[in-house]
Structures are given as C-alpha cells and as structure tokens.
C-alpha cells in the first residue's frame, strides 16, 4: 500500500458522492442487468466511470475490479488492485432512500490495505488503512463489546435466521437490516450493531472495503464457516460473511458449524 492510497480513496469517494447526488430527482434510466443481477442506473455507470478515471489515472499499475465494469482477467496478475462498488444499495438509491454507499478498497495480495465506505446522502465516511485503525468522519471507531447472544443485535435479512442455516439452533438475537452490505459492515465496525451475517455467495466489491474497516475496529470477519476472507479470486465471491467482535463471533460460529 502506498502511503497516500487512503487519501486518494477519500477524495475519490467524495467526488463520487457529488456525482451520484447530481442524479437524484432525474430520469435514472433504470434497467435490469442480466442473470438477475439486479438494477443498474445511469448514476451507477457515471460514478463507475468517474472512479475508474480518478483511481487508475493515479495508480496505473493497479488492477481493477468493479461491479459495473467487465471483468478483466489481467487483474489476477496484479499484486495490487482497486475493488469498487460504485453504488452499493442501488435499489435504495432508486427509491430515494439515503441507505446507499460508495465502497472502495485497495487490495494487495488478497488483503485489503485501504478502504472507504461513503454514504453521501448521510455524509458518513468510514475509512481505514491496514494497521492504523478505523474512523468515521475522521474520528476513531471501535466495534461493540457485547459478548452474549441474548443482548446482541444483528444486521441480517429475515431469511438469514431460518433454522435451516443454524444446525445448532437459531440464536436469540435482535435482528435489523440495511440494504447496503458495505453499510452493514460499517455499522458493526462503529458499534451501533453487534454482528452482521449473510449466507449467500457474496461479491467482493460489496465487502472488501467493509472488511478492512471492521478488522481495524477490532472485529473478526470470516466467511460463514469461519475461514478468513481473501480477495481478488478468479470468481470474485466469498462463501457468505460473518462479522462481530471476537467473543460474539465465536458464539455465532458455534451455532453454524
């Protein structure tokens, strides 16, 4: 990681926010992507173009992986790359909600080293660099310390608490939800919620940035089976995500395996 990578990501995220907000209230030209991959708007594409131009102009030797760009296999040979979700929570953006984010990470040899999750409509900018802690709008943040299931809150979809996912019993835990995965991870990093879980195969652009922000806040982040997350895989997905402080993570994982 170059010393200025985080500054580059923060500046790019704020520029992306201005671009995205400029499309609010206009004809978004919504269309559905192939294979049931969800909607895309002209704002997603405009933000993607802005970020690719800014980031790759500054780091021409970095690879590129974005939800809204054709996947270039050359990224697999790049020791360092950007992993980007131009608008995480596109459905919320379309609906006029403020629960959508720009998620941007630098990944080196499979590990995120700099990351930003920015919610322009809320002006909440989460950031982290490897070994330097996590911040929200410049102030340090830390994950919660809840260490019992009964007292914990979890960000998850309703189907995630189906007994089929929990062979050792569904935890008695209070559930909430936010549409953006990157925002969910950041909320756990901030300590506003205690855990986050998703069992679906999860795209790297949704979680690379939030994973670093969480780990730098003191949380443990793994796949649904407790394996470490690594990024820039040939198929850029992980086997779900489980995130919480180490004590709570262990309790949740014990219910899953």
Beta strands, then each sheet from edge to edge (+ up, - down):
strand 1: 31-32
strand 2: 39-40
strand 3: 63-66
strand 4: 80-88
strand 5: 101-108
strand 6: 111-119
strand 7: 124-129
strand 8: 134-136
strand 9: 139-141
strand 10: 153-155
strand 11: 174-176
strand 12: 195-203
strand 13: 219-222
strand 14: 237-245
sheet 1: 1+ 2-
sheet 2: 3+ 4+ 5- 6+ 7- 8+ 9-
sheet 3: 11+ 10+ 12+ 14- 13+
end
